[in-house]
Amino acid sequence: MKSRKSILVLLAFLISPLFIGQTLRRVPVMQKSTPVAAPVEMTLMHRFQHYNDKNLHKNDVYDEHVHSPKSVNILDAKDKFYVQSLEGCETIVYSLDSFKRIGVIPHTFTKQNASLFKETNYFDYSFRTVEAGKENLFQGKPVESCFSHGGRYLWVTYYRRTYDANAVDPSALCIIDTETDSIVRVMPTAPLPKMIAASADDKYIAVTHWGDNTVGIIDISGADPQQFRYLKNVIIDYRPDLNFGNRAVNRDSECGHCLRGTVFTPDGKYLLVGKMGGAGGIAVIESATQKYLGTLKGKRPNVRHLVINGENLYLSVNRDGYVQKIAYDPWIAGLENENVPVPSWYETPVGAGARTIVLSPDGRYVFAAVNNACKVVCLDAQTMQKVCEIPADAYPVGMDISRDGKYLIVTSQGKENGGGNSVMVYCIDYH
């Protein structure tokens, strides 16, 4: 009976929608979206990948630096884009004009580049897994990134330092000067930072710590990165106990509130942070005081990514596979140290594993990377109805769109059962 039960469990896994066809999902270059008569058409025009070096289309480039890519950021003013290669411990730089790799920025720190660190400690946190004096000798695993100062600086968070297997010590972020594509400073963070966001007025950077229930707020009001400084480490409800002893821990799931989506309101007054784990909701922080005001409730749980356009907040719901929209301002204005329910969400299903979302520059369309279903979905931002979709290499996660709306660049990161190691460039036509 026990053997029969085990077989049934295995079969259930093998035929689950999370498994079928996805470990081998690789999309041919020049694939087009469906339906063909939609007002938006996407075409997989270019790809950089690290899984096949034979019989390639001329626009399908084998690149050994593409190793578990996470976020991607397009710098239109300089005709290039940056991809964070998590397991490669590198940032890859590509031309948005020639679609060739033009640089690789390593995140390796030794005694030779110790001058990049102005400080070692982060508030009252301590290092527990490394010998004193060697805290800043590591490789960083780059996760998320954002621009500040009109694209002059690219900020990159490190999931963890390589010596810290359970991500319990302070991690770090780096600041890249996009004029030279070199790191000009490294700053400490709390354990396990992921999302990072800049306010539109270039006053603040927010660093959201996935594994620590905290958000670091940095003053970036000057132009000199050596003068940037932390203002506060904001606690969202509580700081978890990270004393795991000697046992191995999956910090992707053991992460408290698992803070993820992070966005400033357009006026810079508030910071919104999604609680992907726990009871869910969206934490609200007042920028000027760095005060945690409370949590907006009433949405689906497991919120992953947040985007604001005008008066509307858009978010992706990972587990249930939805994209939601709401006019957010009325609820934020009255929020003061209490949980406020937020009704009247507009939503549409896009498929399980809704990850990064972006809006077209004119705000008419929402694009979603749908991880488990291995596709990219386009929605009408006004009606929240699906416009079209296109397959993606398993498993799409990061995304950015060019300023003219012509290019949508999507990264695919692997899972234990395969996939990943792909950066896809979709060309978008609007009819």
Buried (B, 14 or more C-beta within 10 A) or exposed (E): EEEEEEEEEEEEEEEEEBBEEBBEBBBEBEBBBEEEEBEBBBBBBBBBBBBEEEEEEEBBBBBEBBBBBBBBBBBBEBBBBBBBBBBBBBBBBBBBEEBEBBBBBBBEBEEEEEEBBBEBEBEEBEBEBBEEEEBBBBBBBBBBBBBBEEBBBBBBBBBBBBBBEBBBBBBBBBBBBBEEBEBBBBBBBBBBBBBBBBBEEBBBBBBBBBBBBBBBBBBBEEEEBEEBEBBBBBEBBEBBEBEBEEEEBEBEEBBBBBBBBBBBBBEBEBBBBBBBBBEBBBBBBBBEEBBBBBBBBBBBBBBBBBBBBEEBBBBBBBBBBBBBBBEBEEBBEEBEEEEBEBEEBBBBBBBBBBBBBBBBBEEBBBBBBBBBBBBBBBBBBEEBEBBBBBBBBBBBBBBBBBEEBBBBBBBBBBBEEBBBBBBBBBBBEEE
